[in-house]
Structure formats: C-alpha cells, structure tokens
Amino acid sequence: MTTVTLSDDGTMTKVSFPYDAEAVALLKDSVPGWDRRFDPATKSWVVGKAWRPKLTEVLTRAGHQVRDAADPPPRPAHYSQGIGGFFGVDDEVEGFDIKGAAQAFVDSIPVAHRGKAFRAVAKLLYPDLYRGKR
C-alpha cells in the first residue's frame, strides 16, 4: 500500500503521498470538501488539523502506512544499521565497541594478506560487481 506523510502547519495538515486512487477516495470520503484542498504546487492535500486523527485511522485501517514528517524515514527491511549487522551484533548494545572490533579484526590479518582479504569480503558483500573476476 501507499506511505502517507502528514505534517502540521499551524491550523492545517499537509497530506502527501504518491498518487493512489484509493487513498484519494478515502481522503475525500473522510474530510468534507470545505476543509480540504489540493495544492498543485506541492502535489499534496491540505486539510484542517482537526481531521488528522480520523484520516490517520481511516488510512491505517485501509492498509496504508501513515507517518509523521517529523519522524525519520523508515529504513528498508534489508538495511542493517552500521557494520554491526554484518557481524550479527547490534550496534546499540552497551559496552560493545563495533569500531574497535572491526579494527581488531583487520589487525589480526597479516599485512601481506590484507588486500586479498578485502577483495574476498568485497566479493561476498557485492557478488554482482565481481562476477567472473579473480
């Protein structure tokens, strides 16, 4: 479904999303015509702030994802925060220094073999870039 972004501006709420006929119909059914308008400059809807809770409920119930513009954008499901995801360790764990762990790993490889180790890891992480290359 569509991700709908809401942002408050004084007494109005800006509602923006990629065009979705169902989301437009839900917005028009939920907010009366006297308290909504389409802004062609920003390609978004502007509705009265009082309609925000109802609009959020209706869109969420229909399966759309509603988020506040002040919140950071959601990360893709495959995204792993920092290098900790590569090692299977959460970066947020107290007392764990991910940079120190990575540096210790690199220091454990003999200097003569660091280039080979780097290429091997690059081939694992980016197999589409290194097909057929040695």
N, CA, C and O atoms as a MOPAC input file, in Angstrom:
PM7 MOZYME 1SCF
protein

 N      0.83400 1    -1.17900 1     0.00000 1
 C      0.00000 1     0.00000 1     0.00000 1
 C      0.88300 1     1.24900 1     0.00000 1
 O      2.10700 1     1.16100 1    -0.09200 1
 N      0.25500 1     2.38200 1     0.10200 1
 C      0.93300 1     3.66100 1    -0.01700 1
 C      1.39600 1     4.18400 1     1.34300 1
 O      0.72700 1     3.97700 1     2.35500 1
 N      2.54000 1     4.86000 1     1.35900 1
 C      3.00200 1     5.54200 1     2.56000 1
 C      2.51800 1     6.97900 1     2.49300 1
 O      2.83900 1     7.70800 1     1.55400 1
 N      1.74400 1     7.38500 1     3.49400 1
 C      1.16800 1     8.72100 1     3.56500 1
 C      1.92700 1     9.50300 1     4.63000 1
 O      2.07700 1     9.03600 1     5.76000 1
 N      2.40700 1    10.69700 1     4.26900 1
 C      3.15900 1    11.53600 1     5.19500 1
 C      2.30600 1    12.72900 1     5.60400 1
 O      1.76500 1    13.43900 1     4.75700 1
 N      2.19300 1    12.94100 1     6.91500 1
 C      1.42000 1    14.04900 1     7.46000 1
 C      2.36000 1    15.03500 1     8.14100 1
 O      3.26800 1    14.64300 1     8.87300 1
 N      2.12500 1    16.33100 1     7.88600 1
 C      2.91400 1    17.36100 1     8.56900 1
 C      1.99500 1    18.52100 1     8.91400 1
 O      1.21200 1    18.97600 1     8.08000 1
 N      2.09900 1    18.99600 1    10.15300 1
 C      1.25800 1    20.08600 1    10.62600 1
 C      1.89600 1    21.43400 1    10.32100 1
 O      3.11000 1    21.60700 1    10.42100 1
 N      1.04500 1    22.37900 1     9.94700 1
 C      1.49400 1    23.73800 1     9.66600 1
 C      0.42400 1    24.69000 1    10.18900 1
 O     -0.50300 1    25.04900 1     9.46300 1
 N      0.55400 1    25.09000 1    11.42500 1
 C     -0.44600 1    25.98000 1    12.02100 1
 C     -1.75300 1    25.24600 1    12.25300 1
 O     -1.81100 1    24.30000 1    13.03800 1
 N     -2.80900 1    25.68500 1    11.56600 1
 C     -4.13400 1    25.07200 1    11.74300 1
 C     -4.42300 1    24.03200 1    10.67500 1
 O     -5.49900 1    23.43400 1    10.66900 1
 N     -3.47800 1    23.80900 1     9.77400 1
 C     -3.68800 1    22.87600 1     8.66800 1
 C     -2.68900 1    21.71900 1     8.74800 1
 O     -1.63500 1    21.82000 1     9.37600 1
 N     -3.06000 1    20.61800 1     8.09200 1
 C     -2.19100 1    19.44700 1     7.99200 1
 C     -1.94900 1    19.16000 1     6.51900 1
 O     -2.89300 1    19.06000 1     5.73600 1
 N     -0.69600 1    19.03000 1     6.14900 1
 C     -0.33100 1    18.69700 1     4.77500 1
 C     -0.28000 1    17.17700 1     4.66200 1
 O      0.38800 1    16.51400 1     5.45500 1
 N     -0.99000 1    16.62600 1     3.67400 1
 C     -1.06000 1    15.18600 1     3.44900 1
 C     -0.43200 1    14.90700 1     2.09000 1
 O     -0.95500 1    15.33300 1     1.06000 1
 N      0.68200 1    14.19800 1     2.08600 1
 C      1.35500 1    13.91900 1     0.81300 1
 C      1.61800 1    12.42700 1     0.66500 1
 O      1.93800 1    11.72900 1     1.62700 1
 N      1.47100 1    11.96100 1    -0.57500 1
 C      1.70500 1    10.56200 1    -0.91300 1
 C      1.77400 1    10.44100 1    -2.42500 1
 O      1.22700 1    11.28400 1    -3.13600 1
 N      2.45000 1     9.38700 1    -2.93700 1
 C      2.42600 1     9.14900 1    -4.37700 1
 C      0.98000 1     8.86200 1    -4.78500 1
 O      0.21600 1     8.28600 1    -4.01100 1
 N      0.61200 1     9.26000 1    -5.99100 1
 C     -0.78700 1     9.12200 1    -6.39000 1
 C     -1.29000 1     7.70200 1    -6.19500 1
 O     -0.68000 1     6.73700 1    -6.65500 1
 N     -2.40100 1     7.60000 1    -5.51000 1
 C     -3.09100 1     6.33400 1    -5.26800 1
 C     -4.58000 1     6.66100 1    -5.23600 1
 O     -5.04500 1     7.37200 1    -4.34500 1
 N     -5.32300 1     6.14200 1    -6.20600 1
 C     -6.74800 1     6.47300 1    -6.33500 1
 C     -7.52100 1     6.10700 1    -5.06700 1
 O     -8.42000 1     6.83900 1    -4.65400 1
 N     -7.17400 1     4.98200 1    -4.45300 1
 C     -7.87000 1     4.56200 1    -3.23200 1
 C     -7.60700 1     5.54400 1    -2.08700 1
 O     -8.52900 1     5.90100 1    -1.35300 1
 N     -6.35900 1     5.97800 1    -1.93300 1
 C     -6.02800 1     6.92100 1    -0.86400 1
 C     -6.72900 1     8.26200 1    -1.08300 1
 O     -7.18600 1     8.88500 1    -0.12500 1
 N     -6.81500 1     8.70700 1    -2.33600 1
 C     -7.51900 1     9.95300 1    -2.63800 1
 C     -9.00100 1     9.81300 1    -2.29600 1
 O     -9.59400 1    10.71900 1    -1.71100 1
 N     -9.59700 1     8.67600 1    -2.66100 1
 C    -11.01200 1     8.45100 1    -2.36200 1
 C    -11.25200 1     8.41500 1    -0.85300 1
 O    -12.24000 1     8.97400 1    -0.37700 1
 N    -10.37700 1     7.77600 1    -0.10200 1
 C    -10.51300 1     7.73600 1     1.35100 1
 C    -10.41100 1     9.13200 1     1.95300 1
 O    -11.16300 1     9.48000 1     2.86200 1
 N     -9.47000 1     9.93200 1     1.43600 1
 C     -9.30700 1    11.29100 1     1.93100 1
 C    -10.56400 1    12.11200 1     1.65500 1
 O    -11.04100 1    12.83700 1     2.52800 1
 N    -11.09800 1    11.99700 1     0.44300 1
 C    -12.29300 1    12.75600 1     0.08600 1
 C    -13.51800 1    12.30100 1     0.88000 1
 O    -14.38300 1    13.11400 1     1.20700 1
 N    -13.59400 1    10.99700 1     1.19300 1
 C    -14.72400 1    10.48900 1     1.98300 1
 C    -14.61500 1    10.88500 1     3.45000 1
 O    -15.63400 1    11.03900 1     4.12400 1
 N    -13.39700 1    11.05100 1     3.95300 1
 C    -13.18100 1    11.32800 1     5.37300 1
 C    -13.24300 1    12.81100 1     5.71700 1
 O    -13.69800 1    13.17500 1     6.80200 1
 N    -12.79300 1    13.66300 1     4.81400 1
 C    -12.70200 1    15.10100 1     5.09000 1
 C    -13.69200 1    15.83300 1     4.17900 1
 O    -13.64700 1    15.66200 1     2.96000 1
 N    -14.58400 1    16.64600 1     4.75400 1
 C    -15.54300 1    17.37000 1     3.91600 1
 C    -14.84900 1    18.36000 1     2.98300 1
 O    -13.75900 1    18.85100 1     3.27800 1
 N    -15.49600 1    18.64500 1     1.85700 1
 C    -14.92000 1    19.49900 1     0.83200 1
 C    -14.55800 1    20.89400 1     1.29700 1
 O    -13.62800 1    21.49300 1     0.75800 1
 N    -15.26200 1    21.42800 1     2.27700 1
 C    -14.97400 1    22.77000 1     2.75300 1
 C    -13.69900 1    22.85500 1     3.58500 1
 O    -13.21500 1    23.95200 1     3.86000 1
 N    -13.14300 1    21.69500 1     3.99300 1
 C    -11.94800 1    21.71000 1     4.83000 1
 C    -10.79000 1    20.93000 1     4.20600 1
 O     -9.90400 1    20.45000 1     4.91300 1
 N    -10.80400 1    20.80800 1     2.88800 1
 C     -9.68800 1    20.15400 1     2.18700 1
 C     -9.49700 1    20.83400 1     0.84000 1
 O    -10.43800 1    21.34900 1     0.23500 1
 N     -8.23900 1    20.81700 1     0.38900 1
 C     -7.94100 1    21.31900 1    -0.94500 1
 C     -6.65000 1    20.66200 1    -1.43400 1
 O     -5.80100 1    20.25100 1    -0.64300 1
 N     -6.53000 1    20.57700 1    -2.75000 1
 C     -5.31600 1    20.02900 1    -3.35300 1
 C     -4.40300 1    21.18800 1    -3.72700 1
 O     -4.84100 1    22.16300 1    -4.33700 1
 N     -3.13900 1    21.07500 1    -3.35800 1
 C     -2.15200 1    22.10000 1    -3.67700 1
 C     -1.30500 1    21.59000 1    -4.84200 1
 O     -0.42900 1    20.75000 1    -4.63800 1
 N     -1.55100 1    22.08400 1    -6.06800 1
 C     -0.80900 1    21.56000 1    -7.22300 1
 C      0.68400 1    21.88800 1    -7.19600 1
 O      1.47800 1    21.17300 1    -7.80900 1
 N      1.07500 1    22.93900 1    -6.51000 1
 C      2.49800 1    23.30500 1    -6.44800 1
 C      3.31000 1    22.23900 1    -5.71800 1
 O      4.39900 1    21.87300 1    -6.15800 1
 N      2.77300 1    21.73900 1    -4.59600 1
 C      3.49000 1    20.71900 1    -3.82000 1
 C      2.96400 1    19.30800 1    -4.08500 1
 O      3.49500 1    18.33000 1    -3.56000 1
 N      1.91800 1    19.21600 1    -4.90300 1
 C      1.26900 1    17.93000 1    -5.21200 1
 C      0.88700 1    17.20300 1    -3.93700 1
 O      1.18500 1    16.02100 1    -3.76700 1
 N      0.22700 1    17.91900 1    -3.04800 1
 C     -0.21600 1    17.34000 1    -1.78000 1
 C     -1.57500 1    17.92900 1    -1.42400 1
 O     -2.00200 1    18.93300 1    -1.99400 1
 N     -2.23800 1    17.29600 1    -0.48300 1
 C     -3.52400 1    17.76500 1     0.01800 1
 C     -3.29500 1    18.56200 1     1.28800 1
 O     -2.36500 1    18.28400 1     2.04400 1
 N     -4.13800 1    19.54600 1     1.51900 1
 C     -4.10300 1    20.33300 1     2.74300 1
 C     -5.48200 1    20.19600 1     3.37700 1
 O     -6.49300 1    20.52100 1     2.75500 1
 N     -5.51600 1    19.71400 1     4.61800 1
 C     -6.78100 1    19.51000 1     5.32700 1
 C     -6.70100 1    20.20600 1     6.68100 1
 O     -5.61700 1    20.53200 1     7.16500 1
 N     -7.86700 1    20.42600 1     7.28400 1
 C     -7.89800 1    21.00400 1     8.61900 1
 C     -7.23400 1    20.08200 1     9.62200 1
 O     -7.36700 1    18.86200 1     9.53700 1
 N     -6.52500 1    20.65900 1    10.56500 1
 C     -5.77600 1    19.87900 1    11.55800 1
 C     -6.68600 1    18.97100 1    12.38700 1
 O     -6.25200 1    17.92300 1    12.86500 1
 N     -7.94100 1    19.37300 1    12.55500 1
 C     -8.87600 1    18.58200 1    13.35900 1
 C     -9.19600 1    17.22800 1    12.71600 1
 O     -9.64100 1    16.31200 1    13.40800 1
 N     -8.97700 1    17.08800 1    11.40500 1
 C     -9.28200 1    15.84000 1    10.70200 1
 C     -8.12800 1    14.84500 1    10.72000 1
 O     -8.28000 1    13.71500 1    10.25600 1
 N     -6.99600 1    15.24300 1    11.24100 1
 C     -5.81800 1    14.36300 1    11.22900 1
 C     -6.05900 1    13.01200 1    11.91500 1
 O     -5.73200 1    11.98500 1    11.32200 1
 N     -6.62000 1    12.95900 1    13.14700 1
 C     -6.81700 1    11.64700 1    13.78600 1
 C     -7.73800 1    10.72800 1    12.98100 1
 O     -7.45400 1     9.54000 1    12.82400 1
 N     -8.84700 1    11.28500 1    12.47100 1
 C     -9.78200 1    10.45800 1    11.70800 1
 C     -9.13700 1     9.97400 1    10.41800 1
 O     -9.27900 1     8.80900 1    10.04800 1
 N     -8.43200 1    10.86100 1     9.73600 1
 C     -7.76600 1    10.49500 1     8.49000 1
 C     -6.70300 1     9.41900 1     8.73200 1
 O     -6.57200 1     8.48100 1     7.94600 1
 N     -5.95900 1     9.56000 1     9.80600 1
 C     -4.94800 1     8.55300 1    10.16200 1
 C     -5.60400 1     7.19600 1    10.39700 1
 O     -5.11900 1     6.17300 1     9.91400 1
 N     -6.69600 1     7.19200 1    11.13300 1
 C     -7.40600 1     5.93900 1    11.42300 1
 C     -7.93700 1     5.28600 1    10.15400 1
 O     -7.77700 1     4.08100 1     9.96500 1
 N     -8.56200 1     6.06300 1     9.29200 1
 C     -9.16900 1     5.52400 1     8.06900 1
 C     -8.08500 1     4.96900 1     7.13300 1
 O     -8.23700 1     3.87400 1     6.59000 1
 N     -7.01500 1     5.70800 1     6.94900 1
 C     -5.94700 1     5.25200 1     6.06000 1
 C     -5.23700 1     4.01400 1     6.61200 1
 O     -4.89700 1     3.09900 1     5.86100 1
 N     -5.01800 1     3.99200 1     7.92000 1
 C     -4.36000 1     2.83800 1     8.54300 1
 C     -5.23800 1     1.59300 1     8.42800 1
 O     -4.75300 1     0.50600 1     8.11400 1
 N     -6.52400 1     1.76500 1     8.68300 1
 C     -7.45900 1     0.63700 1     8.58700 1
 C     -7.50600 1     0.08300 1     7.17500 1
 O     -7.71900 1    -1.11600 1     6.99000 1
 N     -7.31100 1     0.93800 1     6.16900 1
 C     -7.32900 1     0.50100 1     4.77000 1
 C     -6.00200 1    -0.13400 1     4.34600 1
 O     -5.88900 1    -0.62800 1     3.22400 1
 N     -4.99900 1    -0.12900 1     5.22600 1
 C     -3.72800 1    -0.79200 1     4.93300 1
 C     -2.61200 1     0.13100 1     4.49900 1
 O     -1.52600 1    -0.33200 1     4.15000 1
 N     -2.85800 1     1.42900 1     4.51600 1
 C     -1.80600 1     2.37900 1     4.15000 1
 C     -0.92900 1     2.65500 1     5.37400 1
 O     -1.39200 1     2.57500 1     6.51200 1
 N      0.32500 1     2.97700 1     5.12800 1
 C      1.24300 1     3.31600 1     6.22300 1
 C      1.21900 1     4.82500 1     6.39400 1
 O      1.50500 1     5.56100 1     5.44900 1
 N      0.88000 1     5.29400 1     7.58900 1
 C      0.80600 1     6.71900 1     7.87500 1
 C      1.95700 1     7.07700 1     8.80400 1
 O      2.15700 1     6.43700 1     9.83700 1
 N      2.72000 1     8.11700 1     8.42300 1
 C      3.84300 1     8.53500 1     9.25000 1
 C      3.86900 1    10.05100 1     9.34500 1
 O      3.34300 1    10.75300 1     8.48100 1
 N      4.48400 1    10.53600 1    10.39600 1
 C      4.62800 1    11.96500 1    10.62200 1
 C      5.90000 1    12.43500 1     9.92900 1
 O      6.92100 1    11.74900 1     9.96500 1
 N      5.83800 1    13.60800 1     9.29700 1
 C      7.01000 1    14.12700 1     8.58100 1
 C      8.18200 1    14.38500 1     9.51700 1
 O      9.33300 1    14.37400 1     9.08000 1
 N      7.90800 1    14.62000 1    10.80400 1
 C      8.98000 1    14.87800 1    11.76400 1
 C      9.76000 1    13.60800 1    12.10400 1
 O     10.90400 1    13.68700 1    12.55300 1
 N      9.15100 1    12.43500 1    11.89200 1
 C      9.83700 1    11.17400 1    12.16900 1
 C     10.86400 1    10.89600 1    11.07800 1
 O     10.67500 1    11.30700 1     9.93300 1
 N     11.95400 1    10.19900 1    11.42200 1
 C     12.92500 1     9.85300 1    10.38200 1
 C     12.29000 1     8.87700 1     9.40000 1
 O     11.41600 1     8.10200 1     9.78800 1
 N     12.70800 1     8.89600 1     8.13700 1
 C     12.12000 1     7.98600 1     7.16100 1
 C     12.40800 1     6.53800 1     7.53300 1
 O     13.46100 1     6.24100 1     8.09700 1
 N     11.48800 1     5.64100 1     7.22300 1
 C     11.70900 1     4.23600 1     7.56700 1
 C     12.83400 1     3.64300 1     6.72400 1
 O     13.02700 1     4.02000 1     5.56800 1
 N     13.56200 1     2.72200 1     7.31400 1
 C     14.63900 1     2.05200 1     6.59400 1
 C     14.09000 1     0.81500 1     5.91700 1
 O     13.15800 1     0.19000 1     6.42400 1
 N     14.65900 1     0.45200 1     4.77300 1
 C     14.21600 1    -0.78000 1     4.12200 1
 C     14.45100 1    -1.98300 1     5.02600 1
 O     15.33100 1    -1.96000 1     5.88700 1
 N     13.66300 1    -3.03000 1     4.82700 1
 C     13.75100 1    -4.21100 1     5.68000 1
 C     15.12800 1    -4.86400 1     5.60700 1
 O     15.58100 1    -5.45200 1     6.58900 1
 N     15.79900 1    -4.77300 1     4.46600 1
 C     17.09200 1    -5.42800 1     4.31600 1
 C     18.24200 1    -4.58800 1     4.87100 1
 O     19.38300 1    -5.04900 1     4.90500 1
 N     17.95300 1    -3.36300 1     5.30400 1
 C     19.01000 1    -2.48100 1     5.78600 1
 C     19.47800 1    -2.91300 1     7.16500 1
 O     18.66800 1    -3.19900 1     8.04700 1
 N     20.77600 1    -2.95600 1     7.34000 1
 C     21.36400 1    -3.29800 1     8.62400 1
 C     22.11100 1    -2.07200 1     9.11700 1
 O     22.95600 1    -1.53500 1     8.40100 1
 N     21.81600 1    -1.62700 1    10.31600 1
 C     22.44600 1    -0.41400 1    10.82200 1
 C     23.91500 1    -0.66500 1    11.13600 1
 O     24.25700 1    -1.52400 1    11.94900 1
 N     24.75800 1     0.08900 1    10.48600 1
 C     26.18700 1     0.01900 1    10.75400 1
 C     26.79100 1    -1.31400 1    10.37000 1
 O     26.14000 1    -2.15500 1     9.75000 1
 N     28.01800 1    -1.49100 1    10.73700 1
 C     28.73400 1    -2.72300 1    10.43300 1
 C     28.31500 1    -3.84500 1    11.38400 1
 O     28.61200 1    -5.01400 1    11.14100 1
 N     27.63000 1    -3.48500 1    12.45900 1
 C     27.20100 1    -4.48400 1    13.43400 1
 C     26.29900 1    -5.53000 1    12.83000 1
 O     26.35300 1    -6.69500 1    13.22600 1
 N     25.45900 1    -5.13900 1    11.86500 1
 C     24.57100 1    -6.09300 1    11.20500 1
 C     25.36400 1    -7.13800 1    10.44800 1
 O     24.94700 1    -8.29300 1    10.35900 1
 N     26.52100 1    -6.73900 1     9.89200 1
 C     27.37200 1    -7.67700 1     9.16600 1
 C     27.92400 1    -8.74400 1    10.10600 1
 O     28.01600 1    -9.91700 1     9.74400 1
 N     28.28800 1    -8.32700 1    11.30600 1
 C     28.83900 1    -9.26900 1    12.27100 1
 C     27.76200 1    -9.92700 1    13.12300 1
 O     28.07100 1   -10.76100 1    13.97400 1
 N     26.49600 1    -9.55900 1    12.90200 1
 C     25.40400 1   -10.13700 1    13.67600 1
 C     25.33200 1    -9.56700 1    15.07700 1
 O     24.81300 1   -10.21300 1    15.98700 1
 N     25.85000 1    -8.36200 1    15.25700 1
 C     25.87000 1    -7.72800 1    16.56700 1
 C     25.12200 1    -6.41400 1    16.48100 1
 O     25.30100 1    -5.66500 1    15.52100 1
 N     24.29500 1    -6.12300 1    17.45700 1
 C     23.55800 1    -4.86900 1    17.49400 1
 C     24.49200 1    -3.74500 1    17.92400 1
 O     25.18700 1    -3.86600 1    18.93300 1
 N     24.51200 1    -2.64500 1    17.16000 1
 C     25.37200 1    -1.50500 1    17.49200 1
 C     24.96500 1    -0.84100 1    18.79400 1
 O     25.77300 1    -0.14400 1    19.40800 1
 N     23.74100 1    -1.04200 1    19.22200 1
 C     23.20900 1    -0.34200 1    20.38400 1
 C     23.56200 1    -1.01400 1    21.71500 1
 O     23.27200 1    -0.45700 1    22.77400 1
 N     24.17500 1    -2.18700 1    21.68300 1
 C     24.49200 1    -2.90900 1    22.91200 1
 C     25.52100 1    -2.10400 1    23.70400 1
 O     26.54700 1    -1.68700 1    23.16700 1
 N     25.23200 1    -1.89700 1    24.97200 1
 C     26.14900 1    -1.12800 1    25.81600 1
 C     27.46000 1    -1.87600 1    26.00000 1
 O     27.48000 1    -3.09300 1    26.18200 1
 N     28.52000 1    -1.14700 1    25.95200 1
 C     29.82500 1    -1.72600 1    26.21100 1
 C     30.46100 1    -2.40300 1    25.00700 1
 O     31.58400 1    -2.89800 1    25.10500 1
 N     29.76500 1    -2.43600 1    23.86700 1
 C     30.34800 1    -3.06800 1    22.67900 1
 C     30.82300 1    -1.98700 1    21.73100 1
 O     30.04000 1    -1.13800 1    21.30500 1
 N     32.09600 1    -2.01400 1    21.40300 1
 C     32.69200 1    -1.03100 1    20.50900 1
 C     32.87200 1    -1.66500 1    19.13800 1
 O     33.83000 1    -2.40400 1    18.91100 1
 N     31.94000 1    -1.37200 1    18.21600 1
 C     31.98500 1    -2.01200 1    16.90000 1
 C     33.21400 1    -1.57800 1    16.10600 1
 O     33.79900 1    -2.38600 1    15.38600 1
 N     33.60800 1    -0.31800 1    16.22700 1
 C     34.79900 1     0.13700 1    15.50700 1
 C     36.04300 1    -0.56000 1    16.03700 1
 O     36.92900 1    -0.94000 1    15.27100 1
 N     36.10200 1    -0.72400 1    17.34400 1
 C     37.23600 1    -1.43400 1    17.93700 1
 C     37.28200 1    -2.88800 1    17.49600 1
 O     38.35600 1    -3.43300 1    17.24300 1
 N     36.11200 1    -3.51400 1    17.40500 1
 C     36.05600 1    -4.91300 1    16.97500 1
 C     36.49800 1    -5.04000 1    15.51900 1
 O     37.22600 1    -5.96900 1    15.17000 1
 N     36.06000 1    -4.11300 1    14.67000 1
 C     36.46300 1    -4.15700 1    13.26800 1
 C     37.96800 1    -3.92100 1    13.12800 1
 O     38.64400 1    -4.58400 1    12.34200 1
 N     38.47500 1    -2.96900 1    13.90000 1
 C     39.91100 1    -2.68300 1    13.84500 1
 C     40.71600 1    -3.88800 1    14.33100 1
 O     41.76000 1    -4.20200 1    13.75800 1
 N     40.24800 1    -4.55900 1    15.37200 1
 C     40.94000 1    -5.74700 1    15.87300 1
 C     40.94200 1    -6.85200 1    14.82200 1
 O     41.92600 1    -7.57700 1    14.67400 1
 N     39.82000 1    -6.97700 1    14.08600 1
 C     39.74300 1    -7.98100 1    13.02300 1
 C     40.76700 1    -7.68100 1    11.92800 1
 O     41.49000 1    -8.57600 1    11.49300 1
 N     40.82900 1    -6.42500 1    11.48300 1
 C     41.77900 1    -6.04200 1    10.43500 1
 C     43.20900 1    -6.23500 1    10.92900 1
 O     44.05900 1    -6.71400 1    10.17900 1
 N     43.48600 1    -5.87000 1    12.17800 1
 C     44.83900 1    -6.01500 1    12.72800 1
 C     45.25900 1    -7.47800 1    12.84500 1
 O     46.45200 1    -7.78400 1    12.85500 1
 N     44.27600 1    -8.38700 1    12.93400 1
 C     44.61800 1    -9.80300 1    13.07800 1
 C     45.05200 1   -10.43100 1    11.75100 1
 O     45.61000 1   -11.52800 1    11.74400 1
 N     44.80800 1    -9.75900 1    10.64600 1
 C     45.20500 1   -10.27800 1     9.33000 1
 C     46.62200 1    -9.80300 1     9.03600 1
 O     46.92200 1    -8.61800 1     9.18200 1
 N     47.50100 1   -10.72400 1     8.62200 1
 C     48.86200 1   -10.31100 1     8.27900 1
 C     48.83600 1    -9.25000 1     7.16800 1
 O     48.00400 1    -9.31400 1     6.26200 1
 N     49.74400 1    -8.28400 1     7.24400 1
 C     49.76500 1    -7.15600 1     6.31800 1
 C     49.81000 1    -7.63400 1     4.86900 1
 O     49.15800 1    -7.04700 1     4.00600 1
 N     50.56500 1    -8.68100 1     4.59700 1
 C     50.71600 1    -9.17900 1     3.22400 1
 C     49.39700 1    -9.71400 1     2.66200 1
 O     49.24500 1    -9.80100 1     1.44300 1
 N     48.45500 1   -10.06900 1     3.51200 1
 C     47.20700 1   -10.69200 1     3.04600 1
 C     45.98200 1    -9.78100 1     3.19400 1
 O     44.86900 1   -10.21200 1     2.89100 1
 N     46.15100 1    -8.55900 1     3.64200 1
 C     45.00300 1    -7.66800 1     3.85200 1
 C     44.28900 1    -7.31900 1     2.55000 1
 O     43.06200 1    -7.22600 1     2.53000 1
 N     45.02400 1    -7.12900 1     1.47900 1
 C     44.41800 1    -6.83900 1     0.18100 1
 C     43.56300 1    -7.99800 1    -0.29800 1
 O     42.45600 1    -7.79600 1    -0.79800 1
 N     44.08600 1    -9.23600 1    -0.14300 1
 C     43.32900 1   -10.42600 1    -0.54400 1
 C     42.07200 1   -10.57800 1     0.30900 1
 O     41.01000 1   -10.93500 1    -0.20000 1
 N     42.19900 1   -10.30700 1     1.60300 1
 C     41.04700 1   -10.41100 1     2.49900 1
 C     39.99000 1    -9.36900 1     2.12600 1
 O     38.79400 1    -9.65800 1     2.14300 1
 N     40.43400 1    -8.17000 1     1.79200 1
 C     39.49800 1    -7.12300 1     1.39100 1
 C     38.73300 1    -7.53400 1     0.12900 1
 O     37.51400 1    -7.37800 1     0.06200 1
 N     39.45300 1    -8.06000 1    -0.87300 1
 C     38.80300 1    -8.49000 1    -2.10900 1
 C     37.82700 1    -9.63500 1    -1.85200 1
 O     36.74700 1    -9.67800 1    -2.44100 1
 N     38.20500 1   -10.55300 1    -0.97800 1
 C     37.31200 1   -11.67400 1    -0.66600 1
 C     36.02200 1   -11.18700 1     0.00400 1
 O     34.93400 1   -11.65300 1    -0.33200 1
 N     36.14400 1   -10.26300 1     0.93600 1
 C     34.96000 1    -9.72100 1     1.60400 1
 C     34.12200 1    -8.92300 1     0.61000 1
 O     32.89400 1    -8.99800 1     0.64600 1
 N     34.76200 1    -8.16200 1    -0.27300 1
 C     34.03300 1    -7.39200 1    -1.28600 1
 C     33.24300 1    -8.31500 1    -2.20500 1
 O     32.11300 1    -8.00000 1    -2.57800 1
 N     33.82800 1    -9.44900 1    -2.57100 1
 C     33.11800 1   -10.41200 1    -3.42200 1
 C     31.92200 1   -11.00800 1    -2.70500 1
 O     30.90300 1   -11.29800 1    -3.33100 1
 N     32.03800 1   -11.19500 1    -1.39100 1
 C     30.91100 1   -11.72400 1    -0.62200 1
 C     29.78700 1   -10.70100 1    -0.48800 1
 O     28.61000 1   -11.03600 1    -0.62000 1
 N     30.16400 1    -9.45200 1    -0.22500 1
 C     29.16700 1    -8.41600 1     0.00700 1
 C     28.56100 1    -7.87800 1    -1.28800 1
 O     27.40500 1    -7.45600 1    -1.29800 1
 N     29.32100 1    -7.88800 1    -2.37200 1
 C     28.85900 1    -7.33200 1    -3.65000 1
 C     29.10700 1    -8.34200 1    -4.77400 1
 O     29.91800 1    -8.07400 1    -5.65900 1
 N     28.43300 1    -9.49200 1    -4.76400 1
 C     28.71600 1   -10.53100 1    -5.76100 1
 C     28.37500 1   -10.09400 1    -7.18900 1
 O     28.99800 1   -10.57800 1    -8.13500 1
 N     27.41200 1    -9.20000 1    -7.36800 1
 C     27.03800 1    -8.77400 1    -8.71000 1
 C     28.12100 1    -7.92800 1    -9.37900 1
 O     28.16500 1    -7.85400 1   -10.60700 1
 N     28.98700 1    -7.29500 1    -8.60300 1
 C     30.05500 1    -6.46500 1    -9.16900 1
 C     31.30100 1    -7.27000 1    -9.51900 1
 O     32.14100 1    -6.80300 1   -10.28900 1
 N     31.42900 1    -8.47100 1    -8.96400 1
 C     32.67400 1    -9.22600 1    -9.10400 1
 C     32.46600 1   -10.57200 1    -9.80000 1
 O     33.25100 1   -11.49600 1    -9.58900 1
 N     31.43300 1   -10.69800 1   -10.61800 1
 C     31.20800 1   -11.97100 1   -11.32600 1
 C     32.31900 1   -12.21100 1   -12.33700 1
 O     32.64200 1   -11.33000 1   -13.13400 1
 N     32.87600 1   -13.35200 1   -12.30400 1
 C     33.88400 1   -13.73500 1   -13.27400 1
 C     35.24200 1   -13.06500 1   -13.09100 1
 O     36.16300 1   -13.32400 1   -13.86600 1
 N     35.37900 1   -12.22100 1   -12.09400 1
 C     36.65700 1   -11.56700 1   -11.86600 1
 C     37.42200 1   -12.33300 1   -10.79500 1
 O     36.81700 1   -12.88000 1    -9.87300 1
 N     38.70900 1   -12.37600 1   -10.90700 1
 C     39.51400 1   -13.08400 1    -9.91600 1
 C     40.13300 1   -12.14000 1    -8.94700 1
 O     40.84700 1   -12.56700 1    -8.04000 1

